[in-house]
Amino acid sequence: HTELMLFNPFTLSLEARGVELPEHTGERFFSLDKARVDLSLESLWHPGLVFDSVAIEQLYVHIRRLTEEDFNFSDLLPPEQADQAAEDEPASLPGITIHDLDFSAERIVISDEAREEPVSTYYEGLAIRVSDLSTVIEEGRPYRVDATAESGGTLHWEGHVSIPGAHSEGSLALEDISLLPFWRFLEPQLAFRLNEGTMRLDGNYQLSWQDGFGFAVSDGGLQLDALSITPKKPEALPDTALDLKQLSITGVSLDSVAQQATVQDVVIDQLQVFGWSEGSQVSLAELFGAPTPADDPGPDPAPAQAEPPADPAAADDGWTAELKSIRLANSAAHWRSEFTSPPLLQVTPINASLTNIRWPLADDTLMQLALQINERAALEVDGAVDLASGDGAITFSLAELPVPWFNPNLPAALNAQITDGAINIAGELALAGFGPATVKADGEIKDFSGKISGEEASLT
């Protein structure tokens, strides 16, 4: 349906207003307020067709996946030509120049109804503005794209593009993009529920596709905020969750020609991990594993196949990479285990860092770790390891680790328990091939006491 169509033979313009293409059921499928095409007289002396302007205003489209292979627009597609020669050469781009391209969308809806639980998301406020878009003009022309996602996050993308020159450069920025729509579409393959979480992405880029595809990224960054992950079935995995205040990746640069990647800094701030282990069951492993129906025992495990040893000489030495720093700050782990008393260990705060990680592996990587358990025991590790050879030196200290925490590991035949005592140990560890070469340490157990069950006498 259309409200009005106008053709002006003097300006060579065609305009359509109030265009609607509904579903067979009458539901809204495709509509737009106005579409306008102005053919330019420059087409008489410039190569190809030249348009003064092409405009589409307030587009609405609802794309629905009905079955595994069918969409709600499948009946609009022409049938495949079975006799088409596979060796046909690809058609070249037609010569087209558009001086002003203006596109705006009211809403673009994407639904997947072929799943057991249908999901849907939408994007609105999409606006594209391009000047002198051309398949024949070599010089790059500016473009700008803006959009708003379902949760209010925004996309801003601008730069220059030359189609005949096969190159483009510009900048891309995503702000406050909710991760929930992505989780909804991946949900059948995941065992966890994403309750909240947002993403921010920005950077500058260069693309070239003249002689093969090449790309470069500079000043790139990625940030995840306020992640909250819990089990889809809390009754099966109680006391299991993951919360993250912020993951920040900054100073990203990529160069496909030089085959080089660099990341300046990765910071994981206020990571909270909740979990437990009982026998062979580890709750976090099940939280991030694939969901398995309760009545499906799963396939029989295939016999293990011995793999040939890796040949270091066969490793791909094309790309090089460097991660200058990765840090874990102000984080905590709340872990329940049958091997300690008390069973719940509160490991907080946790601070750790790795500095100078390279690929191919080379040079020393500096490492630091500091944590406290149940506001009493403290562990500190500091050192450097060559990740290529496994050689290195580490200093460590463990202070005020209560000995009674290990009572659940005492054999029942001992008929005794430890009632007091603390372990202190500090030393140096030299590594060779990732194995301990020498250990130098001083340690003590102080204020020890133990008691035979049912007896008043104790050993101190």
N, C-alpha and C positions, 0 to 999 in steps of 0.2 A: 504494500500500500504506500502511496505517497500523496501528500497534500497538494504539492505544486511542483511543476517542472518548467523552467524558463530557459529559452535559448535566445541569445542576442547575436544576430548575424553580423552586426557592426563591430562588436568587441570580441567576437568568437568565444563567448563564454556560455557555459552550461551550468545551471544551478538546480538542485533538487532540495526540497524542504519536507520535513516530516516523513522521512522514509522509515517504513517498518516491514520487517520480515518475521512473522510470528511462527511459532511451532504449529504442527497440525492440530494440537489441542487448544490453540489460541494463546498459549503462554508466550511471554516475551522472549524472543531469541536474539534479534538483531534490530537496532534502530539507530537513527541519527537525526539531529535537528536540521543540519544543513550540510550539503556538499557542494563545492564550487570548483570549477576548472576553467581557467582562462588561457586560451591558446594565443601565443604571441606571434606577431608578424615576423619576428626574427627567425622563425622557422624557414622563411624563404631564402635566407642567405647563410644561416648557421647550420652546421651538420646536425641531423636528427631533428626531433621535435623540441620546440622551446615553449615552455609555459610561463606566463607571467606569475601565476599563482595557482596553487592547489590547496584547498582548505577542506577539512572535515571537522565538524563541530559536534561535540556531545555524543560521541559514539557509545552505544551500549551493546554488549554481546555477552551471551551466556553459553559457554562451551561445556557440554556435558558428555562424560564418558558413560555410555549405556551398558556395554558389555566389554569383554576383553579386547575386541577388535573394532567395535562400532561406536561412533560418536553421533551426536544429534545433527551433525551436518554431513554424515556419510552419504546420504541419498542425493546430496547436491554435487558430489564428485563424479567426474566422468569415469566410465569403466576403463580398466587397464587394457592397453593394446597388446594382445599376446604376440602379434607378429612384428612388433617393433624390434629392429635389429639392435643387439646389445652393443655392437661396435660403432653405433652412430656417434659422430663427433658432437660434443656439447655445443649448444647454440651460443653465439657471442651476445653480449649485452646490447640491446638496442640503444641508439643514440638519443638520450633524453636529457634535457636541462630544465630544472624548475627553479625559477628565481626566488620564489617564496613558498615554502611548504609549511603549512600551519595545521597541526593535528591536535585535537583534544578529545578526551574520552570521559564520559560521565561515570561509567563503571564497566570493568571487565571481570566477569564472574567465571570461575573454574570449579566444576563439580565432578566428583568421581562417584558414580552410582553403581559401579560394577563391583563394589566391595560389600562385605557383609554389613559394615556400618558406613553408609555414605558420608563423604566429607565435602566441604565447600569452602572456598575463600574468594576474596575479591580484591581488586585494585581500582582506585578511583583517582580522579584529578590528574590523569596522565596527560601531559602536554609536551608536544614535540615541535620545535621550531628550527628549521634549517634554511639557510640562505644559499642560493646558487648550487643546489644539489645537481650534480651532473655526471654523466657517464662519458663525457667527451672533453670536459675542461680539466686540464692537468693540475692547475693550482688548487690547493686545498681550500675548502669553504667551511665557514663556521656552522656549528649545529648546537642545539641545546635540547635536553630532555628532562622533564620534571614529572614526578608521579608521587602519589600518596598511597600507602598500603592500607590493608584492612585495619591495622591497629593504630594508624596515624603516623607511622614511620614514613620518611621521605626519601626520594631518589633525586639526585641532581647530577647530570651528566652533560658535559660540554667540551667542545674542542673543534678540531678541523678534520675534514675527511676529503680525500681525492680518490674517486672510484677508478678513473683511468690510470692514475699514478699508483694505485694499489697501496696506499698508505693512509694512516690516520694517527692522530695524537690528541690527547686531551686529558681530562681529569674526571674521576668518578667519586661520588660521595653518597653513601647510604647512612641515614641517621635514624636511630631508634626503631630498627626493623624488628618486629616481634618474630620469635622463632616458633611460635605455636602453630602457624599454618604449615610450616615445613614438617613439624612433628606429626600433625594430623595426617598428612599424606604418607608418612613413613611408619605410622603407628602399628600396622599389622606385623611389621618385621621387628618391632622393638618390645622389650619386656618392661620398659619403664615408662612413666608418665612425666611429661614436661609440664610443670605447673605455670612457670613463667620464665622469661628470659628474652633479652633484646640483643641486637647486634649493631655494630657500627663498622663501616668499611670505607676507606678512602685511599686515594693514591693517584699518581700521574702515570700515563702509559703511552707507549708508541707501538703501533702495529704495522706490519708490512706483509703483503701477500703476492708480491710481484714474481719472485723466483723462490717459491716455497714460503712457508709461514714463519715469520719472525716476530718477536715481541720483546719489549723491555718495560719494566715497572720501576718507578722511583718514588721515594717518600711514601711507601705504602704502609698501611696500618690496619689492624683488626682489633676490635674490642667487643667482648661479651660481658653483659652486665646482668646481675640478679638472676642467675640460673638456679632453679629449684627442681630437683629430680626425685621422684618417689616411685615405689613399685606400683604397677597397675593392679596388683592383687596384694594390698597391704597385709591381709590376714596370712598370706603365705610367707611374706618377708617382713615381719614387724621390725621396728627399730632399724630400718635401713633407708638411707637417703643420702643425697649429695646436694650441698648448697655452695654456691660460689658467688661472692660479691662482684669480682671482676677478673677477667683474663685480658691482658693487654699485650699486643704484639706490635712493636714499633720499628721504624727504620728498615722496612722491607724493600729490597731491590733485587730485580731479576733481569738477566740479560741472556736471551736464547742464543745470540751469536757468540758471545764470549763463554756461554754455558757456565754462568756464575750466579750464585744466589747468596744473599747476605741478609741476616736479621740482626739488628742492633740489640734488641732487648725483648725478653718475654717475662712478664710479671704475672704471677698467680696470687691474688690477694684475697685473704679471708676465705679459704677453702675449708668447708666443714664436711667431714666424712663420717657417716654413721653406719655401723655394720657389726657383724658377729660371725663366729665360726662354731659349728657343732659337728664333731666327727669329720666327715669328708665334705660337709656342706659349708660353703662360704657364701654369705648373702650377697656381697658385692659382685661376685662372679655371676650369680644368677640374675642380678639386677640388670647387668649390661650384656647378658646373653640373649639369644633369640628365644622368643616365647614358644613353649611346647604345650600342646593341648594335654589336659590331664589324662585323657583316655588313650593317648598316643605314646607308646613306649619308645618311639623313635626307631630309626633303622638300626639293624644289627651292626655293631662296629666292624669295619673292615680290618683285615689283618694288616698290621703295620708293615710298610715297605721300607726297606733300608735304602736310604738315600746316599748317593755317592758323595764323598767328601768334596767340599767346595774348593775350587782352584783359585787361589788369590790372584793369579796372573790373568784369569778370565774376567775379573771384576771390571765393570764399566768405569773407565777413568775419564769420561768426557766431562761431566758436570763437576764443579767444585762448589762447596757450600761452607758457610761460616755462621755460627750462632755465637755472638759475642757474649751474651749473658742470659741466663734463665734463673729466675728467682721465685721462691715460694715464701710468702710473707704472711704473718699473723694468722696462721692456719691451725687446724685442730683435727684430731681423729678421736672418735668415741667408739671404742671397740669392746665387744663382749666376747669372752673366750672361756672355755672350760679348763684351760690350763693355768689360770691365775686365780688368786684369792686376794682381794675382791675380783669377781669376774669382769667387772666393767672397768676399763682403763681409759682415763681421760688424758689424752696426749695433747697438751696445749700449754704454751704456744709452740708451733713448729715453724722454724725459719731455716731455709736451705738455699743454696745457690751453686750453680755451675758456670764457669767462665772459660771462654775460649774453646769452643767445640768446633772441629773442622771435619770436612769430608772432601777428599779421602782423609782418613784419620791421621793426625800428625800433631806433634808438640804436646806439651803438658796441658791438661784440663784441670783448673783449680776447682776445689769443692769445699763446701762448708755446710755443716748441719748442726743445729742446736734445737733441743726439745726438752720438755719437762713432762713427767708423768705423774698424775694425781697430786700435783702441786708439791711433790717431794723429790722423786728421782730425776736427775738431770743428765743428759747425754750431749757431748760436744765432739764433733769430728772436724778435722781441718787437714787438708793435704793437697797433693797434686798427683795425677796419674796420666801417663801417656797411653791414650786409648788404642794406639796402634800396636804397641808392644806389650801393654799390660804392666809396665814397670812404673813404680812410683813410691811415694812415702806419705804416710798418714799418721797424724797424731790424734789420740782419742782420750777421752776421760768420761768415766761413769761415776756419778756421785750419789750416795744415799739411796741405793736401790734396796728396798726392803726384802729380806730373805723370806719372810713368811708368805710373800706373794706366790712362791713356788710350791706351797704345800700340796695343791692338787696333783703334782707330779710325783709325789713320794709314793713308793709301793705300799699297798695295803698291808703287806706282811710286816712292814716296819712297825706298825701300831704306835706311831708317834707323830708329833707335829712340831713345827718350828714356831715359837711364840714371839721371837724378837730377833733383831739383827739387821745390819745394813752392810752393803757391799760398796766399796770404793776402789776404783782401779783407774790407772792412767798409764799411758805408754806410747810407744812408737811402733808402727808396723811398716816394714819394707816389703813391697810387692815385686814379684818377678813373674811375668806371664799371667797376671791377675791372681796368682797364688801367693800365699805368705812365704817370704824368704826368711826373714828374721822378725822376731817380736821381742821388744824390750818393754817391760812393764813393772810397775809397783802396785800392789793391791793389798786390801785388808778386808776382813769381816769383823765388825766391832759390835759390841753389846749383844752378842749372840745368846739366845736361850732356846732350849727345846724341852718338850715334855712328853713322857709316855702316856698314852691315852688311858684314862681311868686311874692314874697315879698322881699323888701329890708332889712327889719328888721331881725336880727338873734339873737340867744341865744348863749352866750359865758360863 
